[in-house]
Amino acid sequence: MPDQDQADVRLIVARLRQEHEDFDAAINAMIEVGCDQLRVQRMKKKKLVIKDKLTKLEDQIIPDITA
């Protein structure tokens, strides 16, 4: 992967990590105030989608090591 592409992917990964942390904080706050469980579940699902995107992008950055 070219250096510029890798830098772009790393930037996206950093943004997604921040978004993932923001969702985590929001979910915890919703649980503390006793928010509707359906809303909490939806937020958790969105957080999981972000985590899946993170995993795919991180796999692009880290090369596979064949033993």
PDB file of N, CA, C and O in Angstrom:
ATOM      1  N   MET A   1       0.849  -1.168   0.000  1.00  0.00           N
ATOM      2  CA  MET A   1       0.000   0.000   0.000  1.00  0.00           C
ATOM      3  C   MET A   1       0.902   1.241   0.000  1.00  0.00           C
ATOM      4  O   MET A   1       1.821   1.338   0.813  1.00  0.00           O
ATOM      5  N   PRO A   2       0.642   2.185  -0.907  1.00  0.00           N
ATOM      6  CA  PRO A   2       1.451   3.412  -0.939  1.00  0.00           C
ATOM      7  C   PRO A   2       1.363   4.192   0.375  1.00  0.00           C
ATOM      8  O   PRO A   2       0.377   4.099   1.106  1.00  0.00           O
ATOM      9  N   ASP A   3       2.403   4.951   0.652  1.00  0.00           N
ATOM     10  CA  ASP A   3       2.479   5.682   1.921  1.00  0.00           C
ATOM     11  C   ASP A   3       1.308   6.635   2.116  1.00  0.00           C
ATOM     12  O   ASP A   3       0.768   6.731   3.218  1.00  0.00           O
ATOM     13  N   GLN A   4       0.906   7.345   1.052  1.00  0.00           N
ATOM     14  CA  GLN A   4      -0.195   8.306   1.167  1.00  0.00           C
ATOM     15  C   GLN A   4      -1.507   7.587   1.474  1.00  0.00           C
ATOM     16  O   GLN A   4      -2.294   8.048   2.301  1.00  0.00           O
ATOM     17  N   ASP A   5      -1.739   6.461   0.809  1.00  0.00           N
ATOM     18  CA  ASP A   5      -2.957   5.694   1.078  1.00  0.00           C
ATOM     19  C   ASP A   5      -2.962   5.179   2.509  1.00  0.00           C
ATOM     20  O   ASP A   5      -3.990   5.206   3.186  1.00  0.00           O
ATOM     21  N   GLN A   6      -1.825   4.719   2.954  1.00  0.00           N
ATOM     22  CA  GLN A   6      -1.719   4.210   4.317  1.00  0.00           C
ATOM     23  C   GLN A   6      -1.944   5.336   5.329  1.00  0.00           C
ATOM     24  O   GLN A   6      -2.574   5.121   6.365  1.00  0.00           O
ATOM     25  N   ALA A   7      -1.443   6.510   5.041  1.00  0.00           N
ATOM     26  CA  ALA A   7      -1.660   7.656   5.927  1.00  0.00           C
ATOM     27  C   ALA A   7      -3.141   8.026   5.977  1.00  0.00           C
ATOM     28  O   ALA A   7      -3.668   8.359   7.038  1.00  0.00           O
ATOM     29  N   ASP A   8      -3.804   7.966   4.828  1.00  0.00           N
ATOM     30  CA  ASP A   8      -5.241   8.262   4.788  1.00  0.00           C
ATOM     31  C   ASP A   8      -6.030   7.244   5.606  1.00  0.00           C
ATOM     32  O   ASP A   8      -6.955   7.603   6.336  1.00  0.00           O
ATOM     33  N   VAL A   9      -5.659   5.985   5.479  1.00  0.00           N
ATOM     34  CA  VAL A   9      -6.349   4.933   6.231  1.00  0.00           C
ATOM     35  C   VAL A   9      -6.113   5.121   7.728  1.00  0.00           C
ATOM     36  O   VAL A   9      -7.029   4.938   8.530  1.00  0.00           O
ATOM     37  N   ARG A  10      -4.896   5.484   8.103  1.00  0.00           N
ATOM     38  CA  ARG A  10      -4.602   5.718   9.529  1.00  0.00           C
ATOM     39  C   ARG A  10      -5.418   6.885  10.086  1.00  0.00           C
ATOM     40  O   ARG A  10      -5.843   6.852  11.241  1.00  0.00           O
ATOM     41  N   LEU A  11      -5.633   7.896   9.281  1.00  0.00           N
ATOM     42  CA  LEU A  11      -6.454   9.030   9.694  1.00  0.00           C
ATOM     43  C   LEU A  11      -7.906   8.604   9.902  1.00  0.00           C
ATOM     44  O   LEU A  11      -8.545   9.000  10.877  1.00  0.00           O
ATOM     45  N   ILE A  12      -8.409   7.811   8.992  1.00  0.00           N
ATOM     46  CA  ILE A  12      -9.777   7.299   9.121  1.00  0.00           C
ATOM     47  C   ILE A  12      -9.895   6.426  10.357  1.00  0.00           C
ATOM     48  O   ILE A  12     -10.884   6.506  11.085  1.00  0.00           O
ATOM     49  N   VAL A  13      -8.892   5.594  10.597  1.00  0.00           N
ATOM     50  CA  VAL A  13      -8.895   4.721  11.783  1.00  0.00           C
ATOM     51  C   VAL A  13      -8.931   5.564  13.053  1.00  0.00           C
ATOM     52  O   VAL A  13      -9.672   5.247  13.984  1.00  0.00           O
ATOM     53  N   ALA A  14      -8.147   6.623  13.101  1.00  0.00           N
ATOM     54  CA  ALA A  14      -8.136   7.484  14.282  1.00  0.00           C
ATOM     55  C   ALA A  14      -9.507   8.116  14.506  1.00  0.00           C
ATOM     56  O   ALA A  14      -9.971   8.200  15.643  1.00  0.00           O
ATOM     57  N   ARG A  15     -10.149   8.557  13.444  1.00  0.00           N
ATOM     58  CA  ARG A  15     -11.490   9.144  13.562  1.00  0.00           C
ATOM     59  C   ARG A  15     -12.503   8.116  14.038  1.00  0.00           C
ATOM     60  O   ARG A  15     -13.343   8.407  14.889  1.00  0.00           O
ATOM     61  N   LEU A  16     -12.421   6.918  13.485  1.00  0.00           N
ATOM     62  CA  LEU A  16     -13.355   5.870  13.886  1.00  0.00           C
ATOM     63  C   LEU A  16     -13.142   5.454  15.340  1.00  0.00           C
ATOM     64  O   LEU A  16     -14.105   5.178  16.056  1.00  0.00           O
ATOM     65  N   ARG A  17     -11.889   5.411  15.774  1.00  0.00           N
ATOM     66  CA  ARG A  17     -11.622   5.093  17.188  1.00  0.00           C
ATOM     67  C   ARG A  17     -12.255   6.128  18.105  1.00  0.00           C
ATOM     68  O   ARG A  17     -12.837   5.786  19.135  1.00  0.00           O
ATOM     69  N   GLN A  18     -12.137   7.404  17.721  1.00  0.00           N
ATOM     70  CA  GLN A  18     -12.737   8.467  18.528  1.00  0.00           C
ATOM     71  C   GLN A  18     -14.256   8.342  18.535  1.00  0.00           C
ATOM     72  O   GLN A  18     -14.897   8.505  19.572  1.00  0.00           O
ATOM     73  N   GLU A  19     -14.816   8.055  17.382  1.00  0.00           N
ATOM     74  CA  GLU A  19     -16.270   7.885  17.294  1.00  0.00           C
ATOM     75  C   GLU A  19     -16.723   6.694  18.135  1.00  0.00           C
ATOM     76  O   GLU A  19     -17.768   6.747  18.784  1.00  0.00           O
ATOM     77  N   HIS A  20     -15.934   5.622  18.123  1.00  0.00           N
ATOM     78  CA  HIS A  20     -16.244   4.431  18.909  1.00  0.00           C
ATOM     79  C   HIS A  20     -16.239   4.776  20.403  1.00  0.00           C
ATOM     80  O   HIS A  20     -17.126   4.357  21.147  1.00  0.00           O
ATOM     81  N   GLU A  21     -15.238   5.537  20.831  1.00  0.00           N
ATOM     82  CA  GLU A  21     -15.164   5.958  22.233  1.00  0.00           C
ATOM     83  C   GLU A  21     -16.336   6.869  22.599  1.00  0.00           C
ATOM     84  O   GLU A  21     -16.878   6.782  23.701  1.00  0.00           O
ATOM     85  N   ASP A  22     -16.723   7.743  21.664  1.00  0.00           N
ATOM     86  CA  ASP A  22     -17.861   8.636  21.910  1.00  0.00           C
ATOM     87  C   ASP A  22     -19.150   7.841  22.077  1.00  0.00           C
ATOM     88  O   ASP A  22     -19.958   8.135  22.958  1.00  0.00           O
ATOM     89  N   PHE A  23     -19.337   6.841  21.237  1.00  0.00           N
ATOM     90  CA  PHE A  23     -20.514   5.994  21.363  1.00  0.00           C
ATOM     91  C   PHE A  23     -20.505   5.262  22.697  1.00  0.00           C
ATOM     92  O   PHE A  23     -21.544   5.129  23.342  1.00  0.00           O
ATOM     93  N   ASP A  24     -19.343   4.792  23.108  1.00  0.00           N
ATOM     94  CA  ASP A  24     -19.225   4.085  24.382  1.00  0.00           C
ATOM     95  C   ASP A  24     -19.635   4.994  25.542  1.00  0.00           C
ATOM     96  O   ASP A  24     -20.380   4.581  26.431  1.00  0.00           O
ATOM     97  N   ALA A  25     -19.145   6.228  25.524  1.00  0.00           N
ATOM     98  CA  ALA A  25     -19.502   7.179  26.576  1.00  0.00           C
ATOM     99  C   ALA A  25     -20.996   7.498  26.545  1.00  0.00           C
ATOM    100  O   ALA A  25     -21.637   7.603  27.591  1.00  0.00           O
ATOM    101  N   ALA A  26     -21.539   7.651  25.351  1.00  0.00           N
ATOM    102  CA  ALA A  26     -22.964   7.952  25.225  1.00  0.00           C
ATOM    103  C   ALA A  26     -23.819   6.794  25.726  1.00  0.00           C
ATOM    104  O   ALA A  26     -24.834   7.007  26.389  1.00  0.00           O
ATOM    105  N   ILE A  27     -23.413   5.584  25.411  1.00  0.00           N
ATOM    106  CA  ILE A  27     -24.154   4.401  25.857  1.00  0.00           C
ATOM    107  C   ILE A  27     -24.126   4.307  27.375  1.00  0.00           C
ATOM    108  O   ILE A  27     -25.152   4.045  28.003  1.00  0.00           O
ATOM    109  N   ASN A  28     -22.963   4.519  27.962  1.00  0.00           N
ATOM    110  CA  ASN A  28     -22.860   4.474  29.424  1.00  0.00           C
ATOM    111  C   ASN A  28     -23.721   5.546  30.079  1.00  0.00           C
ATOM    112  O   ASN A  28     -24.351   5.296  31.107  1.00  0.00           O
ATOM    113  N   ALA A  29     -23.751   6.736  29.491  1.00  0.00           N
ATOM    114  CA  ALA A  29     -24.582   7.809  30.032  1.00  0.00           C
ATOM    115  C   ALA A  29     -26.061   7.455  29.906  1.00  0.00           C
ATOM    116  O   ALA A  29     -26.846   7.727  30.815  1.00  0.00           O
ATOM    117  N   MET A  30     -26.437   6.857  28.799  1.00  0.00           N
ATOM    118  CA  MET A  30     -27.840   6.463  28.596  1.00  0.00           C
ATOM    119  C   MET A  30     -28.258   5.408  29.618  1.00  0.00           C
ATOM    120  O   MET A  30     -29.376   5.436  30.133  1.00  0.00           O
ATOM    121  N   ILE A  31     -27.359   4.490  29.900  1.00  0.00           N
ATOM    122  CA  ILE A  31     -27.662   3.442  30.874  1.00  0.00           C
ATOM    123  C   ILE A  31     -27.812   4.047  32.264  1.00  0.00           C
ATOM    124  O   ILE A  31     -28.704   3.663  33.020  1.00  0.00           O
ATOM    125  N   GLU A  32     -26.937   4.996  32.601  1.00  0.00           N
ATOM    126  CA  GLU A  32     -26.987   5.617  33.930  1.00  0.00           C
ATOM    127  C   GLU A  32     -28.282   6.376  34.179  1.00  0.00           C
ATOM    128  O   GLU A  32     -28.817   6.347  35.287  1.00  0.00           O
ATOM    129  N   VAL A  33     -28.787   7.054  33.154  1.00  0.00           N
ATOM    130  CA  VAL A  33     -30.010   7.835  33.338  1.00  0.00           C
ATOM    131  C   VAL A  33     -31.267   7.002  33.133  1.00  0.00           C
ATOM    132  O   VAL A  33     -32.378   7.504  33.298  1.00  0.00           O
ATOM    133  N   GLY A  34     -31.101   5.742  32.777  1.00  0.00           N
ATOM    134  CA  GLY A  34     -32.245   4.855  32.626  1.00  0.00           C
ATOM    135  C   GLY A  34     -32.985   5.044  31.315  1.00  0.00           C
ATOM    136  O   GLY A  34     -34.213   4.978  31.269  1.00  0.00           O
ATOM    137  N   CYS A  35     -32.248   5.274  30.273  1.00  0.00           N
ATOM    138  CA  CYS A  35     -32.843   5.469  28.951  1.00  0.00           C
ATOM    139  C   CYS A  35     -33.488   4.170  28.455  1.00  0.00           C
ATOM    140  O   CYS A  35     -33.192   3.080  28.945  1.00  0.00           O
ATOM    141  N   ASP A  36     -34.362   4.321  27.486  1.00  0.00           N
ATOM    142  CA  ASP A  36     -35.071   3.195  26.885  1.00  0.00           C
ATOM    143  C   ASP A  36     -34.069   2.152  26.370  1.00  0.00           C
ATOM    144  O   ASP A  36     -33.104   2.499  25.688  1.00  0.00           O
ATOM    145  N   GLN A  37     -34.296   0.893  26.694  1.00  0.00           N
ATOM    146  CA  GLN A  37     -33.384  -0.184  26.304  1.00  0.00           C
ATOM    147  C   GLN A  37     -33.271  -0.322  24.791  1.00  0.00           C
ATOM    148  O   GLN A  37     -32.217  -0.704  24.282  1.00  0.00           O
ATOM    149  N   LEU A  38     -34.328  -0.020  24.080  1.00  0.00           N
ATOM    150  CA  LEU A  38     -34.288  -0.121  22.620  1.00  0.00           C
ATOM    151  C   LEU A  38     -33.289   0.889  22.042  1.00  0.00           C
ATOM    152  O   LEU A  38     -32.545   0.570  21.114  1.00  0.00           O
ATOM    153  N   ARG A  39     -33.279   2.092  22.588  1.00  0.00           N
ATOM    154  CA  ARG A  39     -32.323   3.104  22.135  1.00  0.00           C
ATOM    155  C   ARG A  39     -30.889   2.675  22.455  1.00  0.00           C
ATOM    156  O   ARG A  39     -29.980   2.862  21.646  1.00  0.00           O
ATOM    157  N   VAL A  40     -30.702   2.103  23.634  1.00  0.00           N
ATOM    158  CA  VAL A  40     -29.374   1.633  24.027  1.00  0.00           C
ATOM    159  C   VAL A  40     -28.912   0.537  23.069  1.00  0.00           C
ATOM    160  O   VAL A  40     -27.763   0.541  22.628  1.00  0.00           O
ATOM    161  N   GLN A  41     -29.797  -0.392  22.749  1.00  0.00           N
ATOM    162  CA  GLN A  41     -29.450  -1.481  21.837  1.00  0.00           C
ATOM    163  C   GLN A  41     -29.084  -0.947  20.455  1.00  0.00           C
ATOM    164  O   GLN A  41     -28.151  -1.443  19.822  1.00  0.00           O
ATOM    165  N   ARG A  42     -29.816   0.063  19.987  1.00  0.00           N
ATOM    166  CA  ARG A  42     -29.502   0.660  18.684  1.00  0.00           C
ATOM    167  C   ARG A  42     -28.122   1.316  18.702  1.00  0.00           C
ATOM    168  O   ARG A  42     -27.356   1.197  17.747  1.00  0.00           O
ATOM    169  N   MET A  43     -27.819   1.999  19.785  1.00  0.00           N
ATOM    170  CA  MET A  43     -26.506   2.629  19.907  1.00  0.00           C
ATOM    171  C   MET A  43     -25.399   1.578  19.945  1.00  0.00           C
ATOM    172  O   MET A  43     -24.339   1.764  19.348  1.00  0.00           O
ATOM    173  N   LYS A  44     -25.649   0.482  20.643  1.00  0.00           N
ATOM    174  CA  LYS A  44     -24.653  -0.594  20.703  1.00  0.00           C
ATOM    175  C   LYS A  44     -24.428  -1.198  19.324  1.00  0.00           C
ATOM    176  O   LYS A  44     -23.304  -1.556  18.973  1.00  0.00           O
ATOM    177  N   LYS A  45     -25.498  -1.311  18.542  1.00  0.00           N
ATOM    178  CA  LYS A  45     -25.372  -1.864  17.197  1.00  0.00           C
ATOM    179  C   LYS A  45     -24.538  -0.931  16.320  1.00  0.00           C
ATOM    180  O   LYS A  45     -23.695  -1.393  15.552  1.00  0.00           O
ATOM    181  N   LYS A  46     -24.768   0.376  16.429  1.00  0.00           N
ATOM    182  CA  LYS A  46     -23.976   1.341  15.666  1.00  0.00           C
ATOM    183  C   LYS A  46     -22.510   1.276  16.088  1.00  0.00           C
ATOM    184  O   LYS A  46     -21.611   1.364  15.253  1.00  0.00           O
ATOM    185  N   LYS A  47     -22.280   1.120  17.388  1.00  0.00           N
ATOM    186  CA  LYS A  47     -20.916   1.015  17.908  1.00  0.00           C
ATOM    187  C   LYS A  47     -20.234  -0.230  17.337  1.00  0.00           C
ATOM    188  O   LYS A  47     -19.050  -0.195  17.003  1.00  0.00           O
ATOM    189  N   LEU A  48     -20.975  -1.312  17.230  1.00  0.00           N
ATOM    190  CA  LEU A  48     -20.429  -2.548  16.678  1.00  0.00           C
ATOM    191  C   LEU A  48     -20.086  -2.392  15.195  1.00  0.00           C
ATOM    192  O   LEU A  48     -19.076  -2.926  14.736  1.00  0.00           O
ATOM    193  N   VAL A  49     -20.907  -1.677  14.454  1.00  0.00           N
ATOM    194  CA  VAL A  49     -20.625  -1.424  13.042  1.00  0.00           C
ATOM    195  C   VAL A  49     -19.325  -0.644  12.905  1.00  0.00           C
ATOM    196  O   VAL A  49     -18.508  -0.931  12.029  1.00  0.00           O
ATOM    197  N   ILE A  50     -19.139   0.335  13.767  1.00  0.00           N
ATOM    198  CA  ILE A  50     -17.897   1.123  13.747  1.00  0.00           C
ATOM    199  C   ILE A  50     -16.707   0.224  14.063  1.00  0.00           C
ATOM    200  O   ILE A  50     -15.660   0.333  13.425  1.00  0.00           O
ATOM    201  N   LYS A  51     -16.859  -0.658  15.036  1.00  0.00           N
ATOM    202  CA  LYS A  51     -15.776  -1.575  15.410  1.00  0.00           C
ATOM    203  C   LYS A  51     -15.418  -2.490  14.242  1.00  0.00           C
ATOM    204  O   LYS A  51     -14.243  -2.769  14.004  1.00  0.00           O
ATOM    205  N   ASP A  52     -16.434  -2.957  13.514  1.00  0.00           N
ATOM    206  CA  ASP A  52     -16.178  -3.808  12.348  1.00  0.00           C
ATOM    207  C   ASP A  52     -15.401  -3.046  11.273  1.00  0.00           C
ATOM    208  O   ASP A  52     -14.480  -3.591  10.666  1.00  0.00           O
ATOM    209  N   LYS A  53     -15.773  -1.786  11.040  1.00  0.00           N
ATOM    210  CA  LYS A  53     -15.044  -0.969  10.071  1.00  0.00           C
ATOM    211  C   LYS A  53     -13.602  -0.781  10.510  1.00  0.00           C
ATOM    212  O   LYS A  53     -12.681  -0.853   9.697  1.00  0.00           O
ATOM    213  N   LEU A  54     -13.410  -0.538  11.808  1.00  0.00           N
ATOM    214  CA  LEU A  54     -12.068  -0.371  12.357  1.00  0.00           C
ATOM    215  C   LEU A  54     -11.216  -1.608  12.106  1.00  0.00           C
ATOM    216  O   LEU A  54     -10.065  -1.509  11.680  1.00  0.00           O
ATOM    217  N   THR A  55     -11.786  -2.751  12.370  1.00  0.00           N
ATOM    218  CA  THR A  55     -11.058  -4.009  12.204  1.00  0.00           C
ATOM    219  C   THR A  55     -10.636  -4.203  10.752  1.00  0.00           C
ATOM    220  O   THR A  55      -9.501  -4.599  10.486  1.00  0.00           O
ATOM    221  N   LYS A  56     -11.532  -3.932   9.818  1.00  0.00           N
ATOM    222  CA  LYS A  56     -11.206  -4.091   8.401  1.00  0.00           C
ATOM    223  C   LYS A  56     -10.095  -3.139   7.972  1.00  0.00           C
ATOM    224  O   LYS A  56      -9.180  -3.527   7.246  1.00  0.00           O
ATOM    225  N   LEU A  57     -10.183  -1.892   8.427  1.00  0.00           N
ATOM    226  CA  LEU A  57      -9.164  -0.921   8.052  1.00  0.00           C
ATOM    227  C   LEU A  57      -7.819  -1.248   8.691  1.00  0.00           C
ATOM    228  O   LEU A  57      -6.779  -1.095   8.050  1.00  0.00           O
ATOM    229  N   GLU A  58      -7.825  -1.691   9.938  1.00  0.00           N
ATOM    230  CA  GLU A  58      -6.576  -2.049  10.603  1.00  0.00           C
ATOM    231  C   GLU A  58      -5.928  -3.248   9.920  1.00  0.00           C
ATOM    232  O   GLU A  58      -4.702  -3.344   9.864  1.00  0.00           O
ATOM    233  N   ASP A  59      -6.746  -4.163   9.401  1.00  0.00           N
ATOM    234  CA  ASP A  59      -6.200  -5.305   8.673  1.00  0.00           C
ATOM    235  C   ASP A  59      -5.509  -4.857   7.384  1.00  0.00           C
ATOM    236  O   ASP A  59      -4.559  -5.499   6.935  1.00  0.00           O
ATOM    237  N   GLN A  60      -5.976  -3.767   6.794  1.00  0.00           N
ATOM    238  CA  GLN A  60      -5.325  -3.243   5.580  1.00  0.00           C
ATOM    239  C   GLN A  60      -3.955  -2.655   5.918  1.00  0.00           C
ATOM    240  O   GLN A  60      -3.013  -2.753   5.131  1.00  0.00           O
ATOM    241  N   ILE A  61      -3.861  -2.050   7.089  1.00  0.00           N
ATOM    242  CA  ILE A  61      -2.608  -1.387   7.477  1.00  0.00           C
ATOM    243  C   ILE A  61      -1.550  -2.412   7.883  1.00  0.00           C
ATOM    244  O   ILE A  61      -0.395  -2.324   7.467  1.00  0.00           O
ATOM    245  N   ILE A  62      -1.953  -3.374   8.689  1.00  0.00           N
ATOM    246  CA  ILE A  62      -1.019  -4.361   9.213  1.00  0.00           C
ATOM    247  C   ILE A  62      -0.861  -5.485   8.201  1.00  0.00           C
ATOM    248  O   ILE A  62      -1.838  -6.157   7.871  1.00  0.00           O
ATOM    249  N   PRO A  63       0.342  -5.700   7.708  1.00  0.00           N
ATOM    250  CA  PRO A  63       0.532  -6.753   6.702  1.00  0.00           C
ATOM    251  C   PRO A  63       0.413  -8.146   7.332  1.00  0.00           C
ATOM    252  O   PRO A  63       0.728  -8.356   8.503  1.00  0.00           O
ATOM    253  N   ASP A  64      -0.052  -9.080   6.511  1.00  0.00           N
ATOM    254  CA  ASP A  64      -0.139 -10.462   6.969  1.00  0.00           C
ATOM    255  C   ASP A  64       1.265 -11.053   7.063  1.00  0.00           C
ATOM    256  O   ASP A  64       2.100 -10.853   6.180  1.00  0.00           O
ATOM    257  N   ILE A  65       1.503 -11.771   8.128  1.00  0.00           N
ATOM    258  CA  ILE A  65       2.799 -12.421   8.316  1.00  0.00           C
ATOM    259  C   ILE A  65       2.596 -13.914   8.081  1.00  0.00           C
ATOM    260  O   ILE A  65       1.842 -14.566   8.804  1.00  0.00           O
ATOM    261  N   THR A  66       3.262 -14.445   7.081  1.00  0.00           N
ATOM    262  CA  THR A  66       3.150 -15.858   6.813  1.00  0.00           C
ATOM    263  C   THR A  66       4.287 -16.586   7.509  1.00  0.00           C
ATOM    264  O   THR A  66       5.454 -16.210   7.398  1.00  0.00           O
ATOM    265  N   ALA A  67       3.926 -17.613   8.214  1.00  0.00           N
ATOM    266  CA  ALA A  67       4.936 -18.342   8.977  1.00  0.00           C
ATOM    267  C   ALA A  67       5.524 -19.458   8.165  1.00  0.00           C
ATOM    268  O   ALA A  67       6.394 -20.181   8.650  1.00  0.00           O
TER     269      ALA A  67
END
